[in-house]
Every structure is written in structure tokens, then in C-alpha cells.
Amino acid sequence: MNWYKKAQTEQNKIKYDTENQGVYLLSRNTKPHEGPWRISLLSIIGHIPLGHQSFLTYEEAIEEFNRMPGVEAGPDLTFRQVLQLS
């Protein structure tokens, strides 16, 4: 199972930002020596990872996630459905 699919379990959220062509994924962090939560920025097409920011608590991560632009939705949307969100 790839990291993107693995990240879509329990307490994880996805936000689509069609204006900036990005996807924000709040998930558990699997990288050692970083906080246990992270927000990853992905390309809206192909979900290519562009970077991430780690957090020590879920509360810090969800607070930052809620400030980010975009619309929260499920992970199984097509590109056309994502564009219709805006």
C-alpha cells in the first residue's frame, strides 16, 4: 500500500485547494525524528508530494490545517469533482 493510501485512515483529513492547485493531507507521520502528525502538500494532479510540515500534537496540526485554504472532502474524488468543489 502506498503512503498516500496508508495515510487515509483514522483522524486524517484532506483539503483540496483548487486556486493554488494543491491538496493538503493531515495524517500520522511515519518519518523518524519528526513530530507524530504532519500536513503534506501534494500536487492536485497525481498527488505528487511537494513537501510537509510536522507537528508534535494533533491539536496543533488540526489548528493549522483548518487555517489552510481549500475545501475539505474525501480522498476518492476525481480531478473533475475536485474542480467542482470551488
BELBELUR-V84057 format. One record per pair of residues at least 12 apart in sequence whose ideal C-beta (glycine too) atoms are under 6 Angstrom apart, sorted by the first residue. I is the first residue (numbers start at 0). GAP is how many residues later the second one is. D is the distance in whole Angstrom. If there is no record, write none. Layout:
I,GAP,D / I,GAP,D
This chain:
3,43,5 / 6,18,6 / 6,20,4 / 7,67,5 / 11,14,6 / 11,15,4 / 12,13,4 / 12,59,6 / 13,61,5 / 14,53,6 / 14,55,4 / 14,57,5 / 15,54,5 / 15,55,6 / 15,57,6 / 15,66,5 / 15,69,6 / 16,52,5 / 16,53,3 / 17,65,6 / 17,68,4 / 20,23,5 / 21,19,6 / 21,22,6 / 22,19,4 / 22,21,6 / 23,15,6 / 23,44,5 / 24,15,5 / 25,13,5 / 25,35,6 / 25,39,5 / 28,25,5 / 33,20,4 / 34,19,4 / 34,20,5 / 34,21,4 / 36,18,4 / 36,21,5 / 36,24,4 / 37,14,5 / 37,16,5 / 38,14,5 / 38,26,6 / 39,12,4 / 70,14,4
